[in-house]
Amino acid sequence: MPAAGAKPQPVTSSQSAGNLSSAQKQTVILCALLVVLTAVFYFPVGRNAFVNFDDDHYITGNPHVIAGLSWQTVQRAFTQFYEANWHPLTWLSHALDCQLFGLNPAGPHYENVIWHGINAALLFVVLLSATGRRWSSLMVAALFALHPVNVESVAWASERKNLLSMMFLLLALLAYGWYAKKPNAGRYALVAAMFACGLMSKPQVITLPFVLLLWDYWPLKRSRNLSAAQLLSEKIPLFVLAAISAVVTVRAQKAGGAIHSAILYPFHLRLENAIVSYVRYMGTAFWPAGLSPLYPHPLDLLRTWQVFASIALLSVITALVVWKRERGYLPVGWFWFLGTLVPMIGIIQVGEQAMADRYAYLPLIGLFIAVIWGVAEFCEQRHLPQPLLALPAVVILIVLGSLTYRQVGYWRDSETLWTHALSVTDVRSYKAHFNLAMAYDQEGKYDLAIVQLGQSIDPRDDDPRIHLGLGIYDQRHGDTADAIGQYQAAIKLASDPALKAEAYSNLGGAFRQLKDYPAAKESFSQALQLDPNKTLALVGLGLIAQHEGNFDTATQAYSRAMAIQPTPIGYLLLAKALDQGHHPVEAKAAHEKAAQLTNDLSQAQQAADHLVSF
């Protein structure tokens, strides 16, 4: 048996084509096995609902996605930032889901499982084609497929971007191996195209040029024949693509208010958290317990000993890897892990989290490579029989798969997800409390919601969404004046135009309840300046116009709102305004539209009449 990392011997003319065909068939069968195993252990995902963790913004509350695929959707995806992101291929993927499945969450969730299985199969093919090591490649791919840390990227519908970007990165690696055998412009263009598609899915793959430099060292071993300058210059077009993506990403994150203040997260704190997080990611790779959708930033809770212990551990491992660099898989695996985590490690703080399982989707492959190739070499040097290795490998995969199966269940719905998150995190998670409050609110558990909202107030970082939630609660319970104060606080604090538009819309509704129609009209108008497609504001203006007897104006507002987000109540309001404006035929058509959208027209009619009555 060849040593670990050794290249396979080429097939000679004396070898039959049948042997080569048999190897290819075995590869196809193993790829299919990876996809099937992924589907088996992720099967419960079909029972999961969309959660209030980006799903409500990326999918269920995104009118451009809900509308399905169209030329307008394509234009918006490529030309506009949305939710602090620019990833047009991901948006188009979500739009296609809505075209195929509507808002049934089973479709997108099962599709995520298929993408993850395909990624596992691609990883196997990439490693096999580059190293010739079938069983080591298969074990790395199987660990990737069944490791519970990757559940977040699969069971969370909004993380389609992780899956797509990984697929394109693996395709780029595969194309690069093809290019390395016979470099030419066409093959290089394919590598660049796959990289560009990956960046347009999620910019986490921005480190691909560095990964390719590692790939040149091992397993391709191009660094033996080409100088470092040649290998670097060869990657210049890819570095240019990476730089462009970095600029666009920072602009998108700033526009969406996702990059947090250096006052709350000073550089020294971000650096300390990054160092400790590297060790924590390693910990979750080898002991995946207590996994959470949100790991709160420790802020001032990090201890000096944690930072220095992490520096010591990382330094020792790096020194050992450099010392044993002739075993190419060790430096490649280790520096793959360190390097691909750099964009997500938190030096630039995006969001409130200290780390995230989804950020490990690409980096942990490096650790898997280093460990599996190291184990294979150790066993070969001691002439251990392969069946002896198969048993512990199968046991490990079954254990990981079982943990994955259980972890998928925590993503069943918003209440389950955030209850679990609060049970496994040591640092108080204000956002988890807030999201659990929103879940309770959606379920009508208002008393539980207000308790969680109280727990979600972070004295270090006043969140406008909390004020918005408290305002909704106050308004629902008749405390309209207090609600107005909360909405005004949210407007003052919000930097995200979409959030500010939501607060203005709710403020307009509160003023309308108090019959302060001029203030209500002004608030709705402010909301529409920030978001011209804000249906709540359009309906609010329609209600005011209807109250004032301006039925044509009301009709225009309702019609525009229904073109954006059709609802039975909205169409009933439109029908009434048309009837009052002496357009009986159009009124009847609007009423029929409402009937098509609901199974309980009388209840919708009561809600519409209630809105018109005050």
C-alpha positions as CSV (number, residue, x, y, z in Angstrom):
1,M,0.0,0.0,0.0
2,P,1.5,3.4,-0.9
3,A,2.4,5.9,1.9
4,A,-0.2,8.5,2.9
5,G,-0.2,11.4,0.4
6,A,1.6,9.4,-2.2
7,K,0.3,9.9,-5.7
8,P,-1.3,6.9,-7.4
9,Q,0.6,5.1,-10.1
10,P,-0.6,5.9,-13.6
11,V,-2.5,3.2,-15.5
12,T,-0.3,1.5,-18.1
13,S,-1.3,0.3,-21.5
14,S,-1.2,-3.3,-20.2
15,Q,-4.0,-2.5,-17.8
16,S,-7.4,-3.1,-19.2
17,A,-9.9,-0.4,-19.7
18,G,-12.2,-2.5,-17.7
19,N,-10.2,-1.9,-14.5
20,L,-10.3,1.8,-15.0
21,S,-14.1,1.6,-15.6
22,S,-14.5,-0.5,-12.4
23,A,-12.7,2.3,-10.4
24,Q,-15.0,4.9,-11.9
25,K,-18.0,2.8,-11.1
26,Q,-16.8,2.5,-7.5
27,T,-16.4,6.2,-7.3
28,V,-20.0,6.8,-8.5
29,I,-21.3,4.3,-6.0
30,L,-19.5,5.9,-3.1
31,C,-20.7,9.4,-4.2
32,A,-24.3,8.0,-4.2
33,L,-23.6,6.5,-0.8
34,L,-22.6,9.8,0.6
35,V,-25.7,11.5,-0.7
36,V,-27.9,8.7,0.7
37,L,-26.3,8.8,4.1
38,T,-26.7,12.5,4.2
39,A,-30.4,12.2,3.4
40,V,-31.0,9.5,6.0
41,F,-29.5,11.4,8.9
42,Y,-31.1,14.7,7.8
43,F,-34.5,13.1,7.1
44,P,-36.3,15.0,10.0
45,V,-35.5,18.3,8.4
46,G,-38.7,17.9,6.3
47,R,-40.8,18.5,9.5
48,N,-39.0,21.8,10.3
49,A,-40.7,25.1,9.8
50,F,-39.1,28.4,8.8
51,V,-37.6,30.1,11.8
52,N,-37.4,33.7,12.9
53,F,-33.7,33.8,12.3
54,D,-33.3,35.4,8.9
55,D,-35.9,33.1,7.3
56,D,-38.5,35.7,7.9
57,H,-36.3,38.4,6.2
58,Y,-34.6,36.3,3.5
59,I,-37.6,34.2,2.4
60,T,-41.1,34.6,4.0
61,G,-40.9,38.3,4.3
62,N,-39.0,39.1,1.2
63,P,-41.5,40.1,-1.5
64,H,-38.9,39.8,-4.3
65,V,-38.2,36.2,-3.3
66,I,-41.9,35.3,-2.8
67,A,-42.7,36.6,-6.3
68,G,-40.7,33.8,-7.8
69,L,-38.3,33.9,-10.7
70,S,-38.7,36.8,-13.1
71,W,-36.5,39.2,-15.0
72,Q,-37.3,41.8,-12.3
73,T,-36.1,39.4,-9.6
74,V,-32.9,38.8,-11.5
75,Q,-32.2,42.6,-11.9
76,R,-32.9,43.2,-8.2
77,A,-30.7,40.3,-7.2
78,F,-27.7,41.6,-9.1
79,T,-28.1,45.3,-8.6
80,Q,-29.3,45.8,-5.0
81,F,-28.2,45.1,-1.5
82,Y,-30.7,43.4,0.7
83,E,-30.5,42.4,4.4
84,A,-26.8,43.6,4.5
85,N,-25.8,41.2,1.7
86,W,-25.1,41.0,-2.0
87,H,-25.3,37.3,-3.0
88,P,-27.5,37.3,-6.2
89,L,-27.2,33.6,-6.9
90,T,-28.5,32.8,-3.4
91,W,-31.5,35.2,-3.9
92,L,-32.3,33.5,-7.2
93,S,-32.1,30.1,-5.5
94,H,-34.7,31.2,-2.9
95,A,-36.9,32.7,-5.6
96,L,-36.8,29.4,-7.5
97,D,-37.8,27.6,-4.3
98,C,-40.8,29.9,-4.0
99,Q,-41.6,29.3,-7.7
100,L,-41.5,25.5,-7.1
101,F,-42.8,25.1,-3.5
102,G,-44.5,28.3,-2.6
103,L,-43.9,29.0,1.1
104,N,-43.9,25.3,2.1
105,P,-40.7,24.9,4.2
106,A,-40.3,21.2,3.4
107,G,-39.1,22.0,-0.2
108,P,-36.2,24.3,0.6
109,H,-35.2,22.2,3.6
110,Y,-35.0,19.0,1.6
111,E,-33.2,20.9,-1.2
112,N,-30.6,22.0,1.3
113,V,-30.0,18.4,2.3
114,I,-29.5,17.5,-1.4
115,W,-27.0,20.3,-1.8
116,H,-25.1,19.2,1.3
117,G,-25.0,15.6,0.0
118,I,-23.7,16.9,-3.4
119,N,-21.0,18.9,-1.6
120,A,-19.9,15.8,0.3
121,A,-19.7,13.8,-2.9
122,L,-17.8,16.7,-4.6
123,L,-15.4,16.9,-1.7
124,F,-14.7,13.1,-2.1
125,V,-14.1,13.5,-5.8
126,V,-11.8,16.5,-5.3
127,L,-9.7,14.7,-2.8
128,L,-9.6,11.5,-4.7
129,S,-8.7,13.2,-8.0
130,A,-5.9,15.1,-6.3
131,T,-4.4,12.4,-4.1
132,G,-5.6,9.0,-5.4
133,R,-6.4,8.0,-1.8
134,R,-9.9,6.6,-2.1
135,W,-10.6,5.6,1.5
136,S,-9.0,8.6,3.2
137,S,-10.9,10.9,0.8
138,L,-14.1,9.0,1.6
139,M,-13.7,9.3,5.3
140,V,-13.0,13.1,5.1
141,A,-16.2,13.5,2.9
142,A,-18.2,11.3,5.3
143,L,-17.1,13.4,8.3
144,F,-18.1,16.5,6.5
145,A,-21.5,15.0,5.5
146,L,-22.4,13.8,9.0
147,H,-20.7,16.2,11.4
148,P,-23.4,17.9,13.6
149,V,-21.5,21.3,13.4
150,N,-22.8,21.4,9.8
151,V,-26.4,21.1,10.8
152,E,-26.8,24.8,11.0
153,S,-25.8,25.2,7.3
154,V,-28.3,22.6,6.2
155,A,-31.3,22.7,8.6
156,W,-31.5,26.5,8.4
157,A,-33.2,27.4,5.1
158,S,-31.5,30.8,5.0
159,E,-28.0,29.2,4.9
160,R,-28.5,28.1,1.4
161,K,-25.7,30.6,0.7
162,N,-23.2,28.4,2.6
163,L,-24.2,25.3,0.6
164,L,-24.0,27.0,-2.8
165,S,-20.7,28.8,-2.1
166,M,-19.1,25.6,-1.0
167,M,-20.3,23.8,-4.1
168,F,-18.7,26.4,-6.3
169,L,-15.5,26.4,-4.3
170,L,-15.2,22.6,-4.7
171,L,-15.9,22.9,-8.4
172,A,-13.2,25.5,-8.6
173,L,-10.8,23.1,-6.8
174,L,-11.7,20.3,-9.2
175,A,-11.2,22.6,-12.2
176,Y,-7.9,23.8,-10.8
177,G,-6.7,20.2,-10.6
178,W,-7.6,19.9,-14.3
179,Y,-5.9,23.1,-15.1
180,A,-2.7,22.0,-13.2
181,K,-2.4,19.0,-15.4
182,K,-2.3,21.1,-18.6
183,P,-2.4,24.9,-17.9
184,N,-4.2,27.0,-20.5
185,A,-6.5,30.0,-20.6
186,G,-9.7,28.0,-21.0
187,R,-9.2,25.9,-18.0
188,Y,-8.1,28.9,-15.9
189,A,-11.2,30.7,-17.0
190,L,-13.3,27.8,-15.6
191,V,-11.6,28.1,-12.2
192,A,-12.2,31.9,-12.2
193,A,-15.9,31.4,-13.2
194,M,-16.5,28.9,-10.4
195,F,-14.8,31.3,-8.0
196,A,-17.0,34.2,-9.1
197,C,-20.1,32.1,-8.8
198,G,-19.0,31.1,-5.2
199,L,-18.5,34.8,-4.3
200,M,-22.0,35.6,-5.7
201,S,-23.4,32.9,-3.4
202,K,-21.6,33.9,-0.2
203,P,-18.3,35.7,0.1
204,Q,-17.0,33.3,2.7
205,V,-15.1,31.6,-0.2
206,I,-13.0,34.7,-0.7
207,T,-9.9,32.8,0.6
208,L,-9.9,30.4,-2.4
209,P,-6.6,31.9,-3.9
210,F,-4.8,31.1,-0.7
211,V,-6.4,27.6,-0.6
212,L,-5.0,27.1,-4.2
213,L,-1.5,28.0,-3.0
214,L,-1.8,25.4,-0.3
215,W,-3.1,22.9,-2.9
216,D,0.0,23.7,-5.0
217,Y,2.1,22.6,-2.0
218,W,0.1,19.4,-1.4
219,P,-1.4,17.3,-2.9
220,L,-0.6,18.8,-6.4
221,K,3.0,19.4,-5.4
222,R,3.4,22.1,-8.1
223,S,5.6,24.1,-5.8
224,R,8.4,21.6,-6.6
225,N,8.6,22.8,-10.2
226,L,7.3,26.4,-10.0
227,S,8.7,29.2,-7.9
228,A,6.6,31.0,-5.3
229,A,6.5,34.1,-7.5
230,Q,5.2,32.1,-10.4
231,L,2.5,30.5,-8.3
232,L,1.5,33.9,-6.8
233,S,1.4,35.7,-10.1
234,E,-0.8,33.0,-11.6
235,K,-3.4,33.7,-8.9
236,I,-3.5,37.5,-9.5
237,P,-6.9,37.5,-11.4
238,L,-8.4,35.5,-8.5
239,F,-7.0,37.9,-6.0
240,V,-8.6,40.8,-8.0
241,L,-12.0,39.0,-7.8
242,A,-11.5,38.5,-4.1
243,A,-10.7,42.2,-3.6
244,I,-13.7,43.3,-5.5
245,S,-15.9,40.9,-3.5
246,A,-14.4,42.3,-0.2
247,V,-15.3,45.9,-1.1
248,V,-18.8,45.0,-2.2
249,T,-19.4,42.9,1.0
250,V,-18.2,45.6,3.3
251,R,-20.4,48.2,1.5
252,A,-23.4,45.8,1.8
253,Q,-22.8,45.1,5.5
254,K,-22.4,48.8,6.3
255,A,-25.5,49.7,4.3
256,G,-27.5,47.1,6.3
257,G,-26.0,48.2,9.7
258,A,-24.5,44.7,10.3
259,I,-20.9,46.0,11.1
260,H,-21.0,46.9,14.7
261,S,-19.5,49.8,16.5
262,A,-15.9,49.7,17.5
263,I,-17.1,51.3,20.8
264,L,-19.0,48.2,21.8
265,Y,-16.4,45.8,20.2
266,P,-13.0,47.5,20.5
267,F,-10.1,46.0,18.4
268,H,-8.3,44.3,21.4
269,L,-11.5,42.5,22.4
270,R,-12.2,41.4,18.8
271,L,-8.6,40.1,18.6
272,E,-8.8,38.2,21.9
273,N,-12.2,36.7,20.9
274,A,-10.7,35.6,17.5
275,I,-7.8,33.8,19.2
276,V,-10.1,32.0,21.7
277,S,-12.6,31.2,19.0
278,Y,-10.0,29.3,16.9
279,V,-9.6,26.9,19.9
280,R,-13.4,26.7,20.4
281,Y,-13.9,25.8,16.7
282,M,-11.4,23.0,17.2
283,G,-13.3,21.9,20.3
284,T,-16.6,21.6,18.4
285,A,-14.8,19.6,15.7
286,F,-13.7,16.9,18.1
287,W,-16.4,17.3,20.8
288,P,-19.6,18.7,19.2
289,A,-21.7,19.2,22.3
290,G,-23.7,22.2,23.3
291,L,-24.1,23.5,19.7
292,S,-26.1,26.6,19.5
293,P,-27.5,28.8,16.7
294,L,-26.0,31.8,18.5
295,Y,-22.9,32.1,20.7
296,P,-23.1,35.5,22.3
297,H,-20.0,37.7,22.2
298,P,-18.4,37.5,25.6
299,L,-17.4,41.2,25.5
300,D,-15.6,41.8,28.8
301,L,-16.1,38.2,30.1
302,L,-13.0,36.7,28.4
303,R,-10.3,35.8,30.9
304,T,-6.6,36.6,30.3
305,W,-5.7,32.9,30.9
306,Q,-8.1,31.9,28.1
307,V,-6.4,34.1,25.7
308,F,-2.8,33.1,26.6
309,A,-3.7,29.4,26.8
310,S,-5.2,29.7,23.3
311,I,-2.1,31.5,21.9
312,A,0.1,28.8,23.4
313,L,-1.9,25.9,21.9
314,L,-2.2,27.5,18.5
315,S,1.6,28.3,18.5
316,V,2.6,24.7,19.6
317,I,0.4,23.2,16.9
318,T,1.7,25.6,14.2
319,A,5.3,24.9,15.2
320,L,4.8,21.1,15.1
321,V,3.1,21.4,11.7
322,V,6.0,23.5,10.3
323,W,8.5,21.0,11.7
324,K,6.7,18.1,10.0
325,R,6.0,20.0,6.8
326,E,7.4,17.2,4.7
327,R,4.1,15.5,5.5
328,G,2.2,17.9,3.2
329,Y,-1.2,17.1,4.5
330,L,-0.3,18.5,7.9
331,P,0.5,22.1,6.9
332,V,-2.2,22.2,4.2
333,G,-4.9,20.9,6.6
334,W,-3.8,23.2,9.5
335,F,-3.4,26.4,7.4
336,W,-6.6,25.6,5.5
337,F,-8.3,25.7,8.9
338,L,-6.6,28.8,10.1
339,G,-6.8,30.7,6.8
340,T,-10.4,30.0,5.7
341,L,-11.6,31.2,9.1
342,V,-10.0,34.6,8.8
343,P,-13.0,36.3,7.1
344,M,-15.4,35.1,9.7
345,I,-13.2,35.1,12.8
346,G,-14.5,38.4,14.0
347,I,-11.7,40.9,13.4
348,I,-14.3,42.9,11.6
349,Q,-17.4,42.3,13.8
350,V,-20.5,41.5,11.8
351,G,-23.5,40.7,13.9
352,E,-23.5,40.0,17.7
353,Q,-22.0,36.5,17.7
354,A,-18.6,35.5,19.0
355,M,-18.5,32.5,16.6
356,A,-21.0,30.5,14.6
357,D,-21.3,26.9,13.5
358,R,-22.0,27.9,9.9
359,Y,-18.6,29.6,9.8
360,A,-16.9,26.2,10.3
361,Y,-18.5,24.6,7.2
362,L,-15.4,25.2,5.1
363,P,-12.6,25.5,7.6
364,L,-13.2,22.2,9.4
365,I,-12.4,20.3,6.2
366,G,-8.7,21.3,6.8
367,L,-8.8,19.6,10.2
368,F,-10.5,16.5,8.8
369,I,-7.8,16.2,6.1
370,A,-4.9,16.6,8.6
371,V,-6.4,14.0,11.0
372,I,-7.5,11.4,8.6
373,W,-4.3,11.4,6.5
374,G,-2.3,11.4,9.7
375,V,-4.2,8.4,11.0
376,A,-3.9,6.6,7.7
377,E,-0.1,7.1,7.6
378,F,0.2,6.0,11.3
379,C,-1.7,2.7,10.5
380,E,0.2,2.0,7.3
381,Q,3.6,2.4,9.0
382,R,2.4,-0.2,11.5
383,H,0.9,-2.5,8.8
384,L,-2.5,-2.5,10.5
385,P,-5.1,-4.3,8.3
386,Q,-7.8,-2.1,6.7
387,P,-10.8,-4.0,8.3
388,L,-9.4,-3.1,11.7
389,L,-9.7,0.6,10.7
390,A,-13.2,0.2,9.2
391,L,-14.9,-0.7,12.5
392,P,-13.9,2.5,14.5
393,A,-14.6,4.6,11.4
394,V,-18.1,3.3,11.1
395,V,-18.7,3.7,14.8
396,I,-17.5,7.4,14.7
397,L,-19.8,8.1,11.7
398,I,-22.8,6.5,13.3
399,V,-22.2,8.5,16.5
400,L,-21.8,11.8,14.5
401,G,-24.8,10.9,12.4
402,S,-27.0,10.3,15.5
403,L,-25.9,13.7,16.9
404,T,-26.7,15.3,13.6
405,Y,-30.2,13.7,13.6
406,R,-30.8,15.1,17.1
407,Q,-29.4,18.5,16.2
408,V,-31.8,18.8,13.2
409,G,-34.7,18.5,15.7
410,Y,-33.6,21.7,17.5
411,W,-34.4,23.6,14.3
412,R,-38.0,22.3,14.2
413,D,-39.5,25.8,14.9
414,S,-38.5,29.1,16.4
415,E,-39.6,28.3,20.0
416,T,-37.7,25.0,20.0
417,L,-34.6,26.6,18.5
418,W,-34.3,29.5,21.0
419,T,-35.3,27.5,24.0
420,H,-32.4,25.2,23.1
421,A,-30.0,28.1,22.5
422,L,-30.7,29.5,25.9
423,S,-30.2,26.1,27.6
424,V,-26.7,25.6,26.1
425,T,-25.0,29.0,26.2
426,D,-23.2,30.2,29.3
427,V,-23.0,33.9,28.3
428,R,-26.4,35.6,28.4
429,S,-27.8,35.8,24.9
430,Y,-30.0,38.9,24.6
431,K,-30.7,38.1,21.0
432,A,-31.9,34.6,21.8
433,H,-34.3,36.0,24.4
434,F,-35.5,38.5,21.8
435,N,-36.1,35.9,19.1
436,L,-37.8,33.6,21.6
437,A,-40.1,36.6,22.5
438,M,-40.9,37.0,18.9
439,A,-41.7,33.3,18.6
440,Y,-44.0,33.4,21.6
441,D,-45.7,36.6,20.2
442,Q,-46.3,34.8,16.9
443,E,-47.9,31.9,18.7
444,G,-50.2,34.2,20.7
445,K,-48.3,33.6,24.0
446,Y,-48.1,37.3,24.8
447,D,-47.4,37.1,28.5
448,L,-44.4,34.8,27.9
449,A,-43.3,37.1,25.1
450,I,-43.2,40.2,27.3
451,V,-41.1,38.3,29.9
452,Q,-38.6,37.3,27.2
453,L,-38.5,40.9,25.8
454,G,-37.6,42.2,29.2
455,Q,-34.7,39.7,29.3
456,S,-33.6,40.8,25.9
457,I,-32.7,44.4,26.8
458,D,-28.9,44.6,26.6
459,P,-27.7,47.6,28.6
460,R,-24.5,47.7,26.5
461,D,-26.2,47.9,23.1
462,D,-29.7,49.4,22.8
463,D,-31.4,47.4,20.1
464,P,-34.2,49.2,18.2
465,R,-35.9,45.9,17.5
466,I,-36.6,45.4,21.2
467,H,-38.3,48.8,21.3
468,L,-40.3,47.8,18.3
469,G,-41.4,44.6,19.9
470,L,-42.3,46.3,23.2
471,G,-44.3,48.9,21.2
472,I,-46.2,46.1,19.4
473,Y,-47.0,44.5,22.8
474,D,-48.1,47.8,24.3
475,Q,-50.3,48.6,21.3
476,R,-51.9,45.2,21.3
477,H,-52.7,45.6,25.0
478,G,-54.3,49.1,24.6
479,D,-51.3,51.1,25.9
480,T,-51.1,53.2,22.7
481,A,-49.3,56.2,24.2
482,D,-46.5,53.9,25.5
483,A,-46.4,52.2,22.2
484,I,-45.8,55.5,20.4
485,G,-42.8,56.2,22.7
486,Q,-41.3,52.8,22.0
487,Y,-41.8,53.2,18.2
488,Q,-40.1,56.7,18.4
489,A,-37.2,55.2,20.3
490,A,-36.8,52.5,17.7
491,I,-36.8,55.1,14.9
492,K,-34.2,57.1,16.7
493,L,-31.9,54.1,17.2
494,A,-32.4,52.2,13.9
495,S,-29.8,52.5,11.2
496,D,-31.3,49.8,8.9
497,P,-33.8,51.6,6.6
498,A,-36.1,48.5,6.5
499,L,-36.3,48.4,10.3
500,K,-36.9,52.2,10.5
501,A,-39.7,51.8,7.9
502,E,-41.3,49.1,10.0
503,A,-41.2,51.4,13.1
504,Y,-42.7,54.3,11.1
505,S,-45.5,52.0,9.8
506,N,-46.3,50.9,13.3
507,L,-46.1,54.5,14.6
508,G,-48.6,55.5,11.9
509,G,-51.0,52.7,13.0
510,A,-50.7,53.9,16.7
511,F,-51.5,57.5,15.7
512,R,-54.5,56.3,13.6
513,Q,-55.8,54.5,16.7
514,L,-55.7,57.7,18.6
515,K,-57.4,59.4,15.6
516,D,-54.5,61.7,15.1
517,Y,-54.8,61.4,11.3
518,P,-52.2,64.1,10.3
519,A,-49.5,62.4,12.4
520,A,-50.5,59.0,11.2
521,K,-50.4,60.2,7.5
522,E,-46.9,61.7,8.1
523,S,-45.6,58.5,9.7
524,F,-46.9,56.3,6.9
525,S,-45.4,58.7,4.3
526,Q,-42.0,58.5,6.1
527,A,-42.2,54.7,6.0
528,L,-42.8,54.7,2.3
529,Q,-39.9,57.1,1.6
530,L,-37.7,54.5,3.3
531,D,-39.4,51.5,1.7
532,P,-41.8,52.2,-1.2
533,N,-43.1,48.7,-1.0
534,K,-44.1,48.8,2.7
535,T,-47.6,47.3,2.5
536,L,-48.5,48.2,6.1
537,A,-48.0,51.9,5.3
538,L,-49.9,51.7,2.1
539,V,-52.9,50.1,3.8
540,G,-52.6,52.7,6.5
541,L,-52.8,55.5,4.0
542,G,-55.7,53.8,2.3
543,L,-57.6,53.5,5.6
544,I,-57.1,57.2,6.3
545,A,-58.2,58.2,2.8
546,Q,-61.2,55.9,3.1
547,H,-62.1,57.6,6.4
548,E,-61.8,61.0,4.8
549,G,-64.0,59.9,1.9
550,N,-61.2,60.0,-0.7
551,F,-62.2,56.6,-2.1
552,D,-60.1,56.9,-5.3
553,T,-57.0,57.6,-3.2
554,A,-57.8,54.7,-0.9
555,T,-58.3,52.4,-4.0
556,Q,-54.9,53.4,-5.4
557,A,-53.2,52.7,-2.0
558,Y,-54.9,49.3,-1.5
559,S,-54.3,48.3,-5.1
560,R,-50.6,49.0,-4.8
561,A,-50.4,47.1,-1.5
562,M,-52.1,44.1,-3.0
563,A,-49.8,44.1,-6.0
564,I,-46.9,43.8,-3.6
565,Q,-48.3,41.4,-1.0
566,P,-51.8,40.1,-1.6
567,T,-53.9,39.2,1.4
568,P,-57.6,38.5,1.9
569,I,-58.1,41.4,4.3
570,G,-56.4,43.8,1.9
571,Y,-58.6,42.7,-1.0
572,L,-61.7,43.1,1.2
573,L,-60.6,46.7,2.0
574,L,-60.1,47.3,-1.7
575,A,-63.5,45.9,-2.4
576,K,-65.2,48.2,0.1
577,A,-63.3,51.3,-1.2
578,L,-64.3,50.4,-4.8
579,D,-67.9,49.9,-3.8
580,Q,-68.0,53.2,-1.9
581,G,-66.4,54.8,-5.0
582,H,-69.2,53.4,-7.2
583,H,-67.2,50.8,-9.0
584,P,-69.3,47.7,-8.4
585,V,-67.8,45.4,-11.0
586,E,-64.2,46.0,-9.8
587,A,-65.5,45.7,-6.2
588,K,-66.9,42.2,-7.0
589,A,-63.6,41.2,-8.6
590,A,-61.7,42.2,-5.5
591,H,-64.1,40.4,-3.3
592,E,-63.6,37.2,-5.4
593,K,-59.8,37.6,-5.1
594,A,-60.2,37.7,-1.3
595,A,-62.3,34.6,-1.3
596,Q,-59.6,32.8,-3.3
597,L,-56.9,33.6,-0.6
598,T,-58.7,32.3,2.5
599,N,-60.8,29.4,3.7
600,D,-62.6,31.7,6.3
601,L,-63.9,34.7,4.4
602,S,-66.2,35.8,7.3
603,Q,-63.3,36.1,9.7
604,A,-61.3,38.1,7.2
605,Q,-64.3,40.3,6.7
606,Q,-64.6,40.9,10.4
607,A,-60.9,41.9,10.6
608,A,-61.4,44.3,7.6
609,D,-64.5,45.9,9.1
610,H,-62.6,46.3,12.4
611,L,-59.8,48.2,10.6
612,V,-62.2,50.5,8.9
613,S,-64.2,51.2,12.0
614,F,-61.5,53.3,13.8
